[in-house]
Amino acid sequence: VQLVESGGGLAQPGGSLTLSCAASGFAFSSYTLGWFRQAPGKGRQFVAGIRPGGGPTSYAGSVKGRFTISRDDGKNPLYLQMNSLTPEDTALYHCAKVRAAGWFVGPSPDLSMYDYWGQGTQVTVSS
């Protein structure tokens, strides 16, 4: 299993970025996937999650209405569209897959529900 994030970088406050996660080595379309982030000195936090087939989705309160998670089960990437960025969004962003396959396994902020993680892509929001 391999998860590789891309799309991070420097953005100005109020700007946008789109992260991608390329996955391989497992049946991508069968698993709930999530995005997490870790800011310096803080623990890894749930950002958003999405079930197989594209929904329902789940978001952390701090990003709801600004971020959108999506997936393309045909082409295999996972996305995170981030709008209205603030300096508080600065973090290393990781994608992850849950341990068990199936639509009934919903997105969760519980890190133990996930068994594979990408190395992360850095997002820095600063003027």
N, C-alpha and C positions, 0 to 999 in steps of 0.2 A: 504494500500500500504506500502510495506517495501522494502528498498534498503540497502544492507549490503555489504560494501567493505571489501576486504582482500588482502593480498599479499604485503603490504608495508613493509618497513624495512630500514636497512642501506645498502647502496651500495657504492662501490668505484667509483671515476670518471672513465668513460669509461665502467662501468659495465652495467648490465641489471637487470630489474625486470619486473614481470608480475602481474598486478593488476586484480582482479576479482570483479564483482558486482553481487551478488545474489539477484534476484528480486522476489517479490510475491505480490499477491493481485490485479493484473491487467493483462490484456491481453498483455503480454510481446511482442509478435511478431507483435503487431499492432502499436507500438510507436517508434518514434525516441528517441534515448538515447544519453546522452553526458557524457563526463568526464570534470571536472573542477578542478582547484587547487587554493589553497590559501596559499601564503607564509606569514610569520610573518610580520605584519605591512602593508600588501597589500590587495587589494580587491580580490574577487574571480574571476578567469580568465578562460575563455574557453580554453580547451586543444584539444578536439576532439569530433566528433559526428558521428552518424551512423543512417541511415534510417532503417525502417523495411526491413527485408529480407537481410540485410548485405551491402547495398550500395545505392547510393554513400556515401562516407565518406568526412569529412571535418576536417581540422587540423589548429591549430594556427601556424603561421609562425615559431615560435621558436622551435616547435617540429616536423615539417614536415620533413620527411625523416629519423627520429629517432624513432618515436612512431607509433604504429599501433593499431587502434581500430578494434575490431571484436565482433561478437555476435553469439550465438548458439540459434536460435529461437526454436530448439527442446528441448534443455536441460535447457534453460533459463538463462545462465549467459552472462554478458557483460565483455569483456576483454580490457586491455590496455597493450600491449607489449611495454616496454620502453627500448631502446638500447642507447648506447653512452651517458650515463647519465653524467650530469655536476652538480656542486654544485648549479647552478641556477635552477635546477629542484627540489630542496628541497622545499617541501610544503605538506600540507594536501590535499589529492586527494579525490574528491567526484564524485559519479555518480548521474545522475539525469534523470528524464523522462519529456518529454514535456507534455503540458496540453492536446493537442488534438491528437487523434489517426489518423493514416493515413500516407501513403507514401509521400503525398504532403507536409507534415510538415517537412521541412528540418532542419538539425542541425543549431543552431544559438548561437552566443556568448551572446545574450540578456538573462540575467538571468530571466527576467519576463516571458519568454516562457516556463519555467520549473516549475512544481508544486510540485514535490516530490524529496527529496534529501536524500542521505545516510549520515551517521555520519562522514564518511571519514576514510582514512587510511594514516598514516604518511609515507612519503618517505624522507629519509635523504641521501644525497650524500656527502660523505666526505672521505678523506684519513686518 
